[in-house]
Amino acid sequence: MSVTLKDLVIKTRSYRRFYQDIEIETQKLLDLVELARLSASPRNRQALKYIIENRPAQNAEIFKHVTWAGALPEWDGPEDGERPSAYIIIMGDDSLLPPVHNAYHDAAYGIAAQSIMLGATELELGGCMIVAVKRKPLSEYLQLPEYLQILCVLALGKPKEHVVIEQMPPDGNYNYRRDEHQTHFVPKRSLQDIIIQSPIADNLAVKK
């Protein structure tokens, strides 16, 4: 049975616990960045740059500079042995952009990151897009020039947890949660909640 794009999207969740000892080869990371390279780029600026990392010592340093699961304040992130086995750091190259570029960067790295994450899912891997990054110290550790700004860190590995999509509760609480078995639940709004019934499309009906 063939895998559809919808199947990949549903399976592409934010995973935060991994089999840390399962390595991700450098070529696989390059293949994932290739998907980003071939993806759409606003105004075709192609001003994103990437760092790939899969060495344990360097991974440990990167791990120190990212923040995990803001909706789970009691959880300090994955323990040693369950941490990512690779990272892809997405950066914006300010030397290739006009002075006002924040909106461009936001759109560009979102497209690139999703392409990478879908590709990771296809490889039976998983990951988490992390924007809560200690950018200055991480930039200093990576010895980045000033014109490269860190936009997003993708943590990658073989997932060690189960993530379930569920209906958003009536009170609108969108925070993800975990049960005693460490199953991760992610509430999603329904389709009818996100479709706007405009006057020029008043005959549109969205079924539950």
C-alpha positions in Angstrom: 0.0 0.0 0.0 1.5 3.3 -1.1 2.1 6.1 1.5 0.2 9.3 0.7 1.3 12.9 1.5 -1.4 13.0 4.1 0.0 9.9 5.8 3.4 11.6 6.0 1.9 14.8 7.4 0.0 12.9 10.1 3.1 11.0 11.1 5.4 14.0 11.0 5.0 15.1 14.6 7.2 16.8 17.2 9.2 14.0 18.8 11.3 14.8 21.9 12.7 11.5 22.9 14.9 9.3 20.7 17.1 6.2 20.5 20.2 8.2 20.9 22.5 5.3 20.0 21.0 5.0 16.5 23.2 7.2 14.3 22.0 9.2 11.3 24.6 9.0 8.5 26.0 12.3 7.1 24.6 11.4 3.7 21.1 11.2 5.0 21.4 14.6 6.6 22.7 16.0 3.3 19.8 14.3 1.5 17.4 16.1 3.9 19.0 19.5 3.2 18.7 18.8 -0.5 14.9 18.6 0.0 15.1 22.1 1.6 17.3 23.3 -1.3 14.7 22.2 -3.8 11.8 23.7 -2.0 10.1 27.0 -2.7 11.9 30.1 -1.6 10.2 33.5 -1.3 11.3 35.7 -4.2 13.8 32.9 -4.9 16.3 34.6 -2.6 17.6 31.2 -1.4 19.2 32.9 1.6 19.1 30.0 4.0 22.3 28.2 5.0 22.6 25.0 7.0 24.9 23.3 9.5 24.5 19.5 9.9 25.9 17.7 12.9 25.9 14.0 14.0 29.0 13.7 16.2 28.2 12.9 19.9 30.4 15.5 21.5 29.2 18.3 19.2 25.6 17.2 19.7 26.0 17.5 23.4 27.1 21.1 23.0 24.2 22.0 20.8 21.8 20.3 23.2 22.8 22.8 25.9 21.6 25.7 23.8 18.0 24.6 23.0 14.9 24.6 25.2 12.4 21.7 25.1 8.6 21.5 25.5 7.5 24.9 26.8 4.1 23.5 27.6 5.7 20.9 30.0 7.5 23.2 32.5 8.2 20.2 34.9 10.1 18.4 32.2 13.8 19.4 31.6 14.0 17.7 28.2 15.2 14.3 27.1 17.7 12.5 29.4 21.0 11.3 28.2 20.4 8.2 26.1 17.2 9.7 24.7 18.6 12.8 23.1 18.8 13.6 19.4 21.5 11.8 17.4 21.7 14.6 14.8 20.9 18.3 14.3 20.3 20.5 11.3 20.6 24.2 12.1 18.9 26.6 9.7 20.4 30.0 9.4 19.5 33.2 7.4 22.3 34.7 5.4 21.8 38.5 5.9 24.4 39.2 3.2 21.9 37.9 0.6 18.9 40.0 1.8 17.7 43.6 1.9 17.6 45.3 5.3 14.0 44.3 6.0 13.9 40.6 5.9 12.3 39.1 9.0 9.1 38.1 7.2 11.2 36.5 4.5 13.2 34.5 7.0 10.0 33.3 8.8 8.4 32.1 5.6 11.6 30.6 4.1 12.7 28.6 7.1 9.2 27.3 7.7 9.0 25.9 4.2 12.5 24.4 4.4 12.0 22.9 7.9 8.8 21.2 6.9 10.4 19.7 3.8 13.2 18.3 6.0 10.8 16.9 8.6 8.7 15.2 5.9 11.8 13.7 4.5 12.9 12.5 7.9 9.5 10.8 8.4 9.9 9.0 5.0 13.3 7.7 6.3 11.5 6.4 9.5 13.1 9.1 11.5 11.5 12.0 13.5 12.4 15.3 15.0 11.4 18.5 16.5 11.6 22.1 15.2 13.0 24.2 17.9 12.9 28.0 17.8 13.5 28.5 21.6 17.3 28.7 21.0 20.0 30.5 23.0 21.2 32.1 19.8 24.1 34.2 21.0 26.0 31.5 22.9 25.2 28.9 20.2 26.4 31.2 17.5 29.6 31.8 19.5 30.1 28.0 19.9 29.6 27.5 16.2 31.9 30.5 15.4 29.3 31.9 13.0 30.0 35.2 11.2 27.6 38.1 12.1 25.7 37.8 8.8 24.5 34.3 9.7 21.6 34.4 12.1 20.2 31.2 13.6 16.5 30.8 12.8 15.7 27.3 13.8 17.3 24.1 15.1 16.0 20.7 13.9 16.6 17.9 16.4 16.6 14.5 14.7 16.7 10.9 15.6 14.8 7.6 15.7 11.7 8.4 17.8 11.3 6.7 21.1 7.8 7.9 21.9 4.3 7.7 20.6 2.5 10.9 19.6 -1.3 11.0 19.3 -3.4 13.7 17.6 -6.6 14.4 19.5 -9.6 16.7 19.2 -9.1 20.1 20.9 -11.2 20.2 24.1 -14.2 22.5 24.4 -12.2 24.9 26.6 -9.8 25.5 23.7 -6.7 24.4 25.7 -4.2 23.8 22.9 -1.3 22.7 25.2 0.1 19.3 24.4 0.4 16.9 27.3 1.8 13.5 28.4 0.2 10.7 30.3 1.8 8.4 32.9 3.0 6.1 30.0 4.8 9.1 28.4 2.4 9.0 25.4 2.4 12.5 24.0 -1.0 14.0 23.1 -1.4 17.0 20.7 -4.8 18.7 20.4 -5.8 19.9 17.0 -8.6 22.3 16.0 -11.3 20.8 13.8 -11.5 21.6 10.1 -14.7 23.5 10.5 -13.1 25.6 13.2 -10.4 26.9 10.8 -12.5 27.4 7.6 -14.0 30.9 7.4 -17.4 31.1 5.9 -17.1 34.3 3.8 -20.1 36.0 2.2 -18.9 35.0 -1.3 -18.7 31.3 -0.2 -21.8 31.1 1.9 -22.7 27.7 0.3 -19.5 26.1 1.6 -20.2 23.2 4.0 -17.5 21.6 6.1 -18.4 18.3 7.6 -17.0 17.1 10.9 
